[in-house]
């Protein structure tokens, strides 16, 4: 029997950076609650951004935010995984030397950026509904950092594979998230680790867990559930890691699978 359903957002529920969630999800989440099934979101986005998407049902939803470094449910912080300060400061200096890149410094409730790029600000505000603040120097931000996201609009994998990952891939958890982002977290942090902590907290097994994802930052989460679904639009590495395939996000594949579960 399924007791927990967890899904990614971008590329899984809706298009990258979108906010046009099918409102039928709200009805389905309410039905899941009545059947005793916990529903949750596991996203690279910050809490404010994904809470906005699920505002009508936020009290009944578990939120795994910032790629598994912050978990909250019913207004209570369940789990926070902070990066080492020394790593944060060194990564900031390294990314400053990479042309065409923008660094996002994520805390639990706010994202800090140095860039004054108006197009980037507009994307964060209007597409992602982020709470963010521009500062002159990220190294002077004193709040604990839970994730650093590198935004590079063109050829991010080619650039980061050459200019960043050789130094950092064994020192932090680095995962591509979407078409233009590389997320860096504390070593060992990921959506799968956060899911395992939730499973322990609620006494839910892998056999009672269903998850959905599409990108590389979802793989550990997929491996932590017996009912693991890659979206049909997912990367091939993700489809290989999952046991099943769901219809693509533009066909509301997650919604269809959940409705089938409810009806059964």
matplotlib code that plots the C-alpha trace (Angstrom):
import matplotlib.pyplot as plt

x = [0.0, 1.3, 1.7, 3.9, 3.9, 6.8, 7.2, 9.7, 8.3, 10.2, 10.0, 7.9, 4.7, 5.2, 7.6, 11.0, 10.4, 6.6, 3.8, 0.8, 0.0, -3.1, -5.6, -6.9, -3.8, -5.4, -8.5, -6.3, -4.1, -7.2, -8.3, -4.9, -5.1, -8.5, -7.0, -4.2, -1.5, 1.1, 1.8, 5.1, 7.1, 10.9, 12.3, 15.5, 13.4, 13.3, 10.3, 8.6, 8.6, 7.0, 4.7, 3.3, 2.4, 0.6, -0.8, -4.4, -3.1, 0.1, -1.1, -1.4, 1.8, 5.3, 8.0, 11.6, 13.2, 16.6, 17.4, 16.9, 18.7, 15.5, 12.4, 9.3, 5.7, 2.8, 4.9, 7.6, 11.2, 11.9, 15.4, 18.1, 21.5, 24.0, 27.1, 30.5, 31.4, 34.8, 33.4, 30.8, 33.4, 35.7, 33.0, 31.9, 35.4, 35.6, 32.3, 33.1, 35.9, 33.4, 32.1, 28.3, 27.5, 25.3, 25.6, 22.6, 23.2, 20.2, 19.2, 16.0, 13.8, 15.8, 18.1, 21.0, 22.6, 25.3, 24.1, 22.1, 21.0, 17.3, 16.3, 17.5, 15.7, 12.6, 12.8, 13.3, 10.4, 7.8, 8.5, 9.8, 8.2, 11.5, 12.2, 15.6, 17.9, 20.7, 23.9, 27.2, 29.3, 28.0, 31.0, 29.6, 26.2, 26.3, 23.2, 23.8, 24.0, 22.1, 22.6, 24.6, 23.1, 25.1, 23.0, 24.5, 22.1, 24.2, 26.1, 26.2, 27.3, 30.2, 31.3, 31.0, 32.4, 35.6, 35.8, 34.2, 33.5, 37.1, 37.8, 34.5, 32.6, 34.3, 34.1, 30.4, 27.3, 26.9, 23.9, 22.5, 19.0, 17.1, 18.7, 20.7, 21.5, 24.2, 23.3, 25.9, 25.1, 26.9, 28.5, 25.8, 22.9, 20.3, 16.6, 17.1, 18.8, 16.0, 13.4, 15.1, 14.9, 11.2, 10.6, 12.3, 10.3, 6.9, 7.8, 7.3, 9.2, 10.6, 7.9, 5.2, 6.8, 6.0, 8.2, 8.4, 11.3, 12.9, 16.5, 19.8, 19.1, 16.1, 18.1, 18.8, 15.2, 14.1, 16.4, 14.8, 11.4, 10.1, 7.4, 9.8, 8.6, 10.7, 8.8, 8.7, 10.5, 13.2, 16.9, 18.0, 20.0, 16.9, 14.8, 17.4, 17.3, 13.5, 11.4, 8.5, 7.8, 5.0, 3.5, 5.3, 4.6, 2.6, 0.2, 0.0, 1.6, 2.0, -1.7, -2.7, -0.7, -2.0, -5.6, -5.1, -3.8, -6.8, -9.3, -7.6]
y = [0.0, 3.4, 5.8, 8.5, 10.2, 12.6, 14.5, 16.9, 20.1, 21.5, 19.1, 16.7, 18.6, 21.6, 23.2, 24.5, 27.7, 27.5, 28.3, 27.0, 24.0, 22.1, 23.0, 19.4, 18.6, 20.4, 18.1, 15.0, 16.0, 16.5, 13.0, 11.5, 13.1, 11.5, 8.1, 8.6, 9.1, 11.8, 14.0, 15.9, 18.1, 17.6, 20.5, 22.4, 25.5, 27.4, 27.0, 30.3, 29.4, 25.9, 27.0, 29.5, 26.7, 24.7, 27.5, 26.0, 22.7, 23.8, 22.7, 19.1, 19.1, 18.1, 20.3, 19.0, 22.2, 23.3, 19.8, 18.1, 20.6, 21.9, 20.0, 21.5, 20.3, 22.0, 25.0, 23.0, 22.7, 19.0, 19.0, 21.5, 20.6, 23.5, 23.8, 24.3, 28.0, 27.5, 25.7, 28.4, 31.2, 29.3, 28.4, 32.0, 33.1, 30.2, 31.0, 34.7, 33.7, 31.8, 34.0, 34.3, 32.6, 33.9, 32.5, 32.1, 31.8, 30.0, 30.2, 28.7, 31.7, 33.9, 33.8, 36.2, 37.2, 39.7, 40.0, 43.1, 41.5, 42.7, 39.7, 37.3, 39.3, 39.2, 35.4, 34.8, 37.2, 36.4, 32.8, 31.2, 33.6, 33.6, 35.7, 37.2, 40.1, 41.6, 42.3, 43.7, 40.8, 37.3, 36.5, 39.1, 37.2, 35.8, 33.5, 29.8, 28.6, 25.5, 25.5, 27.4, 27.4, 28.3, 29.6, 29.5, 30.0, 28.4, 25.1, 24.8, 21.1, 21.8, 24.8, 23.3, 20.0, 21.8, 24.9, 23.7, 20.0, 18.7, 20.6, 20.3, 17.1, 15.1, 17.9, 18.8, 17.3, 18.8, 18.0, 19.5, 20.7, 21.8, 23.1, 26.0, 25.2, 23.3, 23.0, 22.5, 21.2, 19.7, 16.3, 13.7, 16.1, 15.2, 14.6, 10.9, 11.5, 13.9, 11.3, 8.7, 11.0, 11.5, 7.7, 7.2, 10.0, 8.7, 5.0, 4.6, 2.0, 2.1, -0.4, 2.2, 5.1, 6.5, 9.1, 11.1, 12.9, 13.9, 15.2, 14.1, 15.7, 13.2, 10.0, 9.4, 10.0, 7.5, 4.9, 5.4, 4.2, 1.0, 2.8, 5.1, 6.9, 8.8, 11.1, 10.2, 13.6, 12.7, 12.3, 8.8, 8.5, 9.1, 6.7, 4.1, 4.7, 4.5, 1.3, 2.8, 5.6, 8.1, 10.3, 13.6, 16.7, 18.3, 15.4, 15.6, 12.2, 12.5, 13.4, 10.4, 8.0, 9.4, 9.2, 5.6, 4.9, 6.6, 4.7, 1.3]
z = [0.0, -0.9, 2.0, 0.5, -2.9, -3.7, -7.0, -8.5, -10.1, -13.1, -16.0, -14.0, -13.0, -15.4, -17.8, -16.5, -14.6, -15.0, -12.6, -14.6, -12.4, -13.3, -10.5, -10.5, -8.4, -5.5, -5.6, -5.9, -3.0, -0.8, -1.8, -1.0, 2.5, 3.1, 2.1, 4.6, 1.9, 2.5, -0.6, -1.0, -3.3, -3.8, -5.8, -6.4, -5.9, -2.6, -0.2, -1.1, -4.8, -4.4, -1.6, -4.1, -6.5, -3.8, -1.7, -1.6, -0.1, 1.6, 5.0, 3.7, 1.7, 2.6, 1.0, 0.3, -0.9, -2.3, -3.6, -0.3, 2.0, 3.7, 4.6, 6.1, 6.8, 8.5, 9.2, 11.1, 9.9, 9.8, 8.3, 7.4, 5.8, 5.7, 3.6, 5.1, 5.2, 3.8, 0.7, 0.2, 0.2, -2.2, -4.6, -4.8, -5.8, -8.4, -10.0, -10.3, -12.7, -15.0, -17.8, -18.3, -15.0, -12.2, -8.6, -6.3, -2.5, -1.0, 2.6, 4.1, 3.2, 0.8, -2.1, -2.5, -5.8, -6.9, -10.4, -11.4, -14.7, -15.1, -17.2, -14.5, -11.8, -13.9, -14.3, -10.6, -9.7, -12.4, -13.4, -10.2, -7.7, -5.7, -2.7, -3.5, -2.7, -4.6, -2.6, -3.5, -2.2, -1.5, 0.8, 3.3, 3.6, 7.1, 7.0, 6.6, 3.0, 2.2, -1.6, -4.2, -7.7, -10.7, -13.6, -17.1, -20.0, -22.7, -22.7, -18.9, -18.9, -21.3, -19.3, -15.8, -16.8, -17.8, -15.5, -12.2, -11.7, -11.9, -8.6, -6.8, -7.8, -5.0, -2.4, -2.6, -4.0, -7.5, -9.7, -12.9, -12.3, -15.4, -18.6, -17.1, -13.5, -11.5, -7.9, -5.2, -1.7, 1.2, 0.4, 0.9, 0.5, -2.1, -2.5, -1.8, 1.5, 2.5, 1.5, 3.6, 6.7, 6.0, 5.7, 9.0, 10.7, 9.4, 9.5, 5.8, 3.8, 0.2, -0.7, 0.4, -1.5, -5.0, -6.6, -9.9, -11.5, -14.7, -14.1, -12.7, -9.3, -9.0, -9.3, -5.6, -4.8, -7.5, -6.0, -2.5, -3.7, -5.1, -7.2, -9.0, -12.2, -14.7, -16.9, -20.6, -21.2, -18.7, -19.4, -20.3, -17.1, -15.1, -17.1, -16.5, -12.7, -12.5, -12.6, -14.5, -17.0, -16.7, -19.5, -20.0, -17.9, -20.7, -20.6, -16.7, -16.4, -12.6, -12.2, -14.3, -12.2, -8.9, -10.1, -11.1, -7.6, -6.0, -8.1, -7.4]

ax = plt.figure().add_subplot(projection="3d")
ax.plot(x, y, z, "-o")
ax.set_aspect("equal")
plt.show()
